[in-house]
């Protein structure tokens, strides 16, 4: 792709696949991505030139999302340096805790390629921190 072409999700998929990720596309146009060494799986979507990457960390009973858990997720000193937590309601009183990050893409030039690979790397590093952070206190 030459810089100046419109960026598509297939360009992102190609870059990630050539960089050692297992990548597939869903019927809805999302990318399902798996980092081969860790096995961590996440999704990517491209909307309006912004690439979003999200990993589902866990599904819990919604009532288990306590004020203490929220403080841990929102703390500026929690070790999650670039990504952000989101909580989504799920069926049967459950909640899905996710971690996501994004970057703005311009023309799929070298800077965009670097941004995409950095985004994936930052998300994976934050996933490791988030999993440790969200472990129940009894397991610590």
N, C-alpha and C positions, 0 to 999 in steps of 0.2 A: 504494500500500500504506500502510496506517495503522500507525504504531508500535504494537506489541503483537501483530501477526500473526506466525506462524511463518515464519522466513526459509527460502526454498527457492533452489535453484540457478537457477531461472528468474528470480527477483528479481535475482540477481546479474547474470545475462545481460542482462536488460533495462537495468539501470543502466549496464553497460559499453557496450552498443550505443548507448544514448542519449548516451554520453560520447565517441563517436567511434571505438570499437573495432569490429573485425569479429569477430562472435561466432557460433559454431555449437555445437550440442550433439551429443555422440556418443550411440550407442545405450546405452552404459553410464552415461550421465548426466554425463559430464565436459564441461566447456566447453573448446572450442578457441578461443583468442583471438589476434588479430593486431593489433598496433599499426600503424596505417596509415602513419604517417610514416616509421618505421624499418623496417617489415616484420618486426619481431621477433615470433615466435609463441611462445605459452606455453599451458599448460593450467591449469584451475582445477577444484577439487573441494571440495564442502561435506560435512563429516562432523561430526556432533554439534555443530553451531553454529560450527565452526571452518572458515574458508575457507583453503584451501591453493592457492598459485599456484607453478607449477614450469615452468622452461624447460630443455630439453635443450641443453646447450652443445656437446657433442661426443661422438663415439664413438671410442675408441682401443683399441689392443691393451692388454689388462690389464697386461701387463708394462711398459708405458710409464708407468704410474702409479708414479713413483719417490718416494723419500723427499723429494727436493728439491721435487717437484711438490706433495706433501702439505704440506710446510712452507709453501709459498706459499699454499695454500688455507686453511690453519688459522691463519695469522699474523693477529694483531690489527691489523696495520698494512698490510694488503694492499689497502685501498681499498674493500673490500666492507663497506658499513656496516650493512646491515640483513638481508641474506639469508645463507643457509648452503649450502655445497656438500654434495652427496651423490653417492656412487658406487654404481652398480648393475651387477651382472654381467649380461652379454648373451651371446648365442650365439657360438660359435666363438672363445672366448678374448678376447672384446671386453669393454670396460667403457664404460658411459654415465656421463658426468659431467653432473650437473644442478645447478641453483641454484634454491633455493626459499625461500619466505617464507609467513607465515600471519598471520591476524588472527581474533579472536573476534568473532562477530556476535551482537547481542542481539535487536533488534526491527526492523531495517531502517529505523530512523529516520535523521535527518540525520547523526548520529555514525557509524553503520554505513556510510552512503553515502560519507562522507569517508574512513573507514578503508579501504574497498574501493578507492577511486580512489588513495589514497596507497600502498596495498600494490602496486598495479599499477605506479605510477610509481617506487617504490623498487626493485622487481624489475627494471624496464627499465634504470634507472641502474646497478644492480649488474651487469647483464649486460654492459654496455659495459666496465666495469672488469674483470670476470672474463675476458672475451675477450682483453683486453690482457695480463692477468696470466698466462694460460695459453698464450700464444703460445710456441712453441719458442724457446729462447735464441738460436739461429742467426738467427731472423727479427728479433730486437731490434736 
